[in-house]
Amino acid sequence: MKLTLSMYGYQREWIEERAEERDMNLSEYMRTMATAGERQLVAIESLADEDGRGEIEADIVERLPNDEANALDPDELLEGILTPIRDTVYTILKTNSQIEYSPQHEGYYLE
């Protein structure tokens, strides 16, 4: 099957450079990129259901006990869900060189 793509010159140049860097011809590179893109779409779709809450919902379900006697208090469940998110945010704030903290304004900003 033959497929013809229309694109701007700069896009073709970019694609040609990437293909050359990988010792691939244009057809091989485009097939590989289409397959990789499809894999990413499938992975993204598997993480989220129709309303986009899939990953958080999966985390909640994983944390809940199977028996009523060990039911989690809502605050305990929420803390368990939020702690890793909070840790990730603080790590990003500390390690991203574009983000600075202003003691004067007690907040973060982009440098």
N, C-alpha and C positions, 0 to 999 in steps of 0.2 A: 504494500500500500504506500502511496506517495502522499506526503502532506506538505503543503506550501504555507510558510509563515510570512506575514507582513510585519515589518518592524522598522524603526528608525535606524539610520546609519550608526549612530553611537551605540545602540543596543547590539547591533550585529558585531561591531568592533569589540565590545565588551565580551560577548559570547565567544568570538573567535579567539580572543586572548585567553580566556579560561580553558577552552578546548585545547589550545596549543600547550598551555601549562601542564595539562594532564596527558599530553601525547595522544589526543583523541581527534577524530575528524568531527565536523559539525554535526553530522547525523547521529553519530555515536554519543556525542555530548548531549544533544537535545533529548535523545531517548533516555539517557541516564538521568537527566534533570527532571524529565516528566515523571519517571518512575519514583525518584526521590520525593518529588512534590506530592505524588499520590500517597506515598507512605506517610508523609507528614500529616496530610489531611485525615487519613484513617486514624492515626494516633491521636490527633486533636479531637476528632469526633468521638473516639472511645473514652476520652477524659470527661466529656461534658454531655449531658442529655439535652433535651430540647430547650430547657430554660437556662442552661449554662451552669448549673450548680453541681455537676457530677463529681468533681474532685472533693469538694467540701462534704457533700453528702456521703461519699464513700468513706471519708475519714470519720464522720459521725457514726456510721453503721459499724465500722471497725472497732470503735471505742466502746460501744454499748455492750453491756453484759447480756448473756442469753437467758438469764433468770431474773424474775421480778424482785427477789430477795436482795439482789445486789444492784438494784437500780441506781443510776448516777443522779446526783443532784444537778439541776440545770447549770448552776454556777460552776460546778466541778467539770462538767462536760464542756462548757464554753471555755474555761481556762485551758483545758487540755487541747482544744482545737486552736485557740489563739496563741498559745505559748510558742510553737514553732514559727508561726507567722511573725510574731513580735520579734523573735530572735533573728529571723532573716532580715527584717526591716532594719534592726539596729546594726547588724553586720554590714549591710549595704551603706547605711549612713556613716559608719566608721571607716569603711575601706574605699568608697568611691571618691576619687580625687576631685571630682567636680562639685561635691557636696560639702559645704562648710557650715559650721555652727556659729551663730552670733550670740555671745553671752549677753550683749547689750539688749538684744530683742528676744532672747530666750527662744530661738527657733532656728531652723535650717533654711539654707538658701543655696542656689546654684552659683558657683563662682564663675 
